[in-house]
Amino acid sequence: MRAVFFGTPQIAVPALIALTEIASVSAVVCQPDRPSGRGLRLSAPPIKQAAEQLGIYVHQPTKVRTGELAEWLRGQHADVAVVMAYGRILPLDVLTAARRGAMNLHASLLPKYRGAAPINWAIVHGEQETGVALMQMDEGLDTGPVYARHAIALSPEENAGTLAERIASLAAEVLKRDLEPAVNGTLVAEPQAAELASHAPLIEREHLQIRWNDSALGIARLVRGMAPRPGAFTTLGGKTLRVLSARPAVGPMPPFATPGTVSVLGKRALIQTGDGRLELLVAQLEGKKPLSATDLINGRALEEGRILGASA
């Protein structure tokens, strides 16, 4: 089996490695190098670094809709293009350039969570399970028929970072188990039930802002779903405070206070919400490094009676 792999971030690396174990990978396609860090030096995507270590040719087109990418892919004479987290919507000429088209490893149990950020939104919405779907790509947004779905349970402490690692490992196993039967036709794809579809939109800044009138459970899910990056945030004294770890607080409830109000109980920071209190565990004040609640209390960043989210 001859294949070309499309991917860009770290989550796709295990799948690329797995693909090399079951197919001849003629090339890897990823997004161009981007400036990063304080010096804004060009940095290669993780998938490019992995491909170079594996000795695989890397193609980094700046545009995907000019016809050039499709022509190049046809020249690879691939049986299949395997896609995971490439980061761009591929046009029909690219999707049909390989003999068996393009097959995507999507990080949800389709038709649930079609879109750019399925890992994050599954946690934010309190799902009990998620997984990986191997699907045949079409021109829609994750609307193609599905060959296989493999589920994993979400733990109560799961954040987007830990779940991404688990999804990456699962995707590699799915590839080794299901890709060849899908390519040779012994595994048949079934259409998705469109009426059961849900959307996982690209994360925007407004999605990250904590609304203290929400419940403690809902806010804790938001924090976990956006951690470690990009991070849910609030404000403290007019500065951005990224909340990296938090959980609903247990114990007797004090008289109701304004949502966002800080209570210091020993070395614990408890924040009033619209329903219950949230225990803040780790946060990062604008321009500072991440600190535990204890350190924030000792440094007097978090003090009794302060209100998070209030204007300065």
C-alpha positions in Angstrom: 0.0 0.0 0.0 1.4 3.4 -1.0 0.3 6.4 1.0 0.8 10.2 1.4 0.2 11.6 4.9 -1.3 15.1 5.6 -0.9 16.5 9.1 0.8 19.3 10.9 0.7 19.3 14.8 2.1 16.9 17.4 -1.1 15.0 17.7 -0.6 13.6 14.2 2.9 12.2 14.8 1.9 8.8 16.2 -0.4 8.3 13.3 2.4 9.0 10.8 4.7 6.6 12.6 2.0 3.9 12.5 1.4 4.5 8.8 5.1 3.9 8.0 4.6 0.4 9.7 1.8 -0.6 7.3 2.5 1.3 4.1 5.1 2.9 1.9 4.8 6.6 2.7 6.1 8.5 -0.3 5.6 12.0 1.2 4.2 14.0 4.0 2.2 17.2 3.4 2.1 19.8 6.2 1.6 23.5 6.7 4.6 25.9 6.1 7.1 26.7 8.8 5.8 29.5 11.1 7.5 32.2 13.2 7.4 31.3 16.9 9.0 32.2 20.2 10.1 35.6 21.4 12.6 35.9 18.5 9.9 34.9 15.9 12.3 32.5 14.3 10.8 30.1 11.7 9.9 26.8 13.4 9.1 23.6 11.6 5.8 21.9 12.5 6.1 18.7 14.6 5.0 16.5 11.7 7.8 17.9 9.5 10.4 17.2 12.2 9.1 13.6 12.5 9.0 13.1 8.8 12.6 14.2 8.4 13.7 11.9 11.2 12.0 9.1 9.3 13.6 10.1 6.0 10.3 11.0 4.3 10.1 13.8 1.8 8.1 16.8 3.1 5.9 19.0 0.9 4.6 22.4 2.4 2.3 24.1 0.0 1.3 27.7 0.8 -2.0 27.3 -1.2 -4.2 24.2 -1.7 -6.8 25.4 -4.2 -4.7 26.4 -7.2 -4.6 22.9 -8.7 -0.9 22.5 -8.1 -1.3 20.4 -4.9 -3.8 18.0 -6.7 -1.4 17.7 -9.6 1.5 17.0 -7.3 -0.5 14.4 -5.4 -1.6 12.6 -8.5 2.1 12.3 -9.4 2.7 10.4 -6.2 0.6 7.5 -7.5 -0.7 6.9 -3.9 -3.4 4.3 -3.1 -4.6 6.7 -0.3 -4.1 10.0 1.3 -4.3 9.8 5.1 -5.2 13.0 6.8 -5.0 13.9 10.5 -5.1 17.5 11.8 -3.7 19.0 8.6 -5.4 22.3 9.4 -6.8 23.3 6.0 -9.9 22.4 4.1 -8.9 20.4 1.1 -10.7 20.9 -2.2 -12.3 18.1 -4.2 -9.4 17.8 -6.7 -7.0 17.0 -3.8 -9.5 14.7 -2.1 -9.8 12.5 -5.2 -6.2 12.6 -6.4 -5.2 9.3 -4.7 -6.6 6.0 -6.0 -8.9 5.6 -3.0 -9.2 9.2 -2.2 -8.5 10.8 1.2 -9.3 9.2 4.5 -9.4 11.2 7.7 -8.7 10.3 11.3 -11.1 12.6 13.1 -10.9 13.1 16.9 -14.6 12.4 17.7 -17.3 9.8 17.4 -18.8 11.2 14.2 -21.3 12.7 13.5 -20.7 14.2 17.0 -18.3 17.2 17.0 -17.7 17.8 13.4 -15.2 20.7 13.1 -11.9 22.1 14.2 -11.8 21.5 17.9 -13.6 18.2 18.8 -11.3 17.4 21.7 -11.9 20.7 23.5 -15.6 20.8 23.1 -16.2 17.2 24.1 -14.7 18.1 27.5 -16.5 21.5 27.8 -19.8 19.8 27.1 -19.3 17.1 29.7 -19.2 14.1 27.4 -18.6 10.7 29.1 -16.8 9.4 26.0 -15.2 10.4 22.8 -12.8 8.7 20.4 -11.5 8.5 16.8 -13.5 8.0 13.6 -11.9 6.8 10.3 -13.8 8.4 7.5 -13.8 8.9 3.8 -13.4 12.6 3.1 -15.8 14.6 0.9 -16.2 18.3 0.3 -18.3 18.8 3.5 -17.0 19.5 7.0 -16.4 16.0 8.4 -19.6 14.8 6.6 -18.2 11.8 4.7 -19.1 8.1 5.4 -17.4 6.5 8.3 -15.4 3.2 8.2 -14.9 2.7 12.0 -15.4 4.4 15.3 -13.3 3.6 18.4 -14.4 5.1 21.7 -12.5 6.0 24.9 -13.9 7.1 28.3 -13.2 10.6 29.6 -12.0 10.8 33.2 -13.3 13.6 35.5 -9.8 15.2 35.6 -9.2 15.0 31.8 -8.0 18.2 30.1 -7.4 18.9 26.5 -3.7 18.2 26.7 -4.0 14.7 28.3 -6.9 13.8 26.0 -5.0 14.9 22.9 -2.2 12.5 23.9 -4.7 9.6 24.3 -6.4 10.5 21.0 -3.0 10.5 19.3 -2.2 7.0 20.5 -5.7 5.7 19.7 -5.5 7.2 16.1 -2.3 5.2 15.5 -4.0 2.0 16.6 -7.0 2.7 14.4 -4.8 3.3 11.4 -2.9 0.0 11.9 -6.2 -1.9 12.4 -8.6 -0.3 9.9 -6.8 1.5 7.1 -5.8 -1.5 4.9 -9.3 -3.0 5.0 -10.8 0.3 4.2 -8.4 0.8 1.2 -8.9 -2.7 -0.1 -12.7 -2.5 0.3 -13.3 -5.2 2.9 -14.3 -2.5 5.4 -17.3 -0.6 4.1 -18.0 3.0 5.1 -21.5 3.9 6.3 -23.2 7.3 5.8 -23.4 9.5 8.9 -26.8 10.3 10.5 -26.8 14.0 9.8 -29.7 14.6 12.2 -27.3 13.5 15.1 -24.5 15.9 14.1 -23.0 18.5 16.4 -20.4 21.1 15.8 -17.0 21.8 17.3 -16.1 25.3 16.1 -12.7 26.8 16.0 -11.9 28.3 19.4 -12.2 32.1 19.5 -11.3 34.4 22.3 -14.9 34.8 23.4 -15.2 31.1 24.0 -12.3 31.3 26.5 -13.7 34.0 28.9 -15.0 32.6 32.1 -18.6 33.8 33.0 -18.8 33.6 36.7 -22.6 33.4 36.6 -22.3 29.9 35.1 -22.1 26.9 37.4 -18.9 25.8 39.1 -19.2 22.5 37.2 -19.6 24.2 33.9 -16.6 26.5 34.5 -14.4 23.6 35.6 -15.2 21.8 32.4 -14.4 25.0 30.4 -11.0 25.2 32.2 -10.2 21.6 31.5 -11.4 21.8 27.9 -9.1 24.7 27.2 -6.1 23.6 29.2 -3.1 23.9 28.9 -3.6 26.0 25.7 -5.1 28.4 24.9 -6.4 28.6 28.4 -9.7 29.9 29.9 -9.3 33.3 31.3 -10.8 36.0 33.6 -9.5 39.3 34.8 -7.9 40.2 38.1 -7.3 43.9 38.8 -7.6 44.7 35.2 -5.0 42.1 34.1 -5.7 38.8 32.4 -5.6 35.7 34.6 -5.5 32.4 32.8 -7.0 29.7 34.9 -5.2 26.4 34.1 -6.6 24.1 36.7 -9.7 24.3 38.8 -12.4 22.0 40.3 -15.8 22.4 41.9 -15.3 23.0 45.6 -16.8 20.6 48.2 -18.0 21.4 51.6 -20.6 23.7 53.3 -21.6 26.7 51.3 -21.2 30.2 52.9 -23.8 32.9 52.3 -24.1 33.7 48.6 -21.7 36.3 47.3 -21.3 38.1 44.0 -20.2 35.6 41.3 -16.4 35.9 40.9 -15.8 36.8 44.6 -12.6 35.2 46.1 -12.7 33.5 49.4 -9.4 32.4 51.0 -9.7 29.4 53.2 -6.3 28.6 54.5 -4.2 28.2 51.4 -7.2 27.4 49.2 -8.8 30.0 46.8 -12.5 29.5 46.4 -14.4 31.5 43.8 -18.2 32.1 44.0 -20.1 31.1 40.8 -23.7 31.2 39.8 -24.1 27.7 41.3 -21.6 26.6 43.9 -18.0 27.5 44.4 -14.9 26.8 42.2 -11.6 25.9 43.7 -8.8 27.6 41.7 -5.7 25.3 41.7 -3.3 26.8 39.1 -3.4 30.2 37.3 -1.2 32.5 35.4 -1.3 36.2 35.8 -0.6 38.3 32.7 3.2 38.6 32.2 4.0 36.0 34.9 4.6 32.3 35.1 1.9 29.8 36.1 1.5 29.5 39.9 -0.4 27.4 42.4 -3.3 29.0 44.3 -1.1 28.8 47.4 1.6 30.9 45.8 -0.9 33.4 44.4 -2.4 33.8 47.9 1.1 34.2 49.5 1.9 36.8 46.9 -1.3 38.6 47.6 -2.6 38.3 44.1 -5.6 36.4 45.4 -7.1 38.1 48.5 -10.3 37.7 50.4 -13.1 39.6 48.8 -11.5 40.4 45.5 -13.8 39.9 42.5 -12.5 38.2 39.4 -13.9 39.4 36.1 -14.6 42.8 37.5 -13.4 45.9 35.7 -10.3 47.5 37.2 
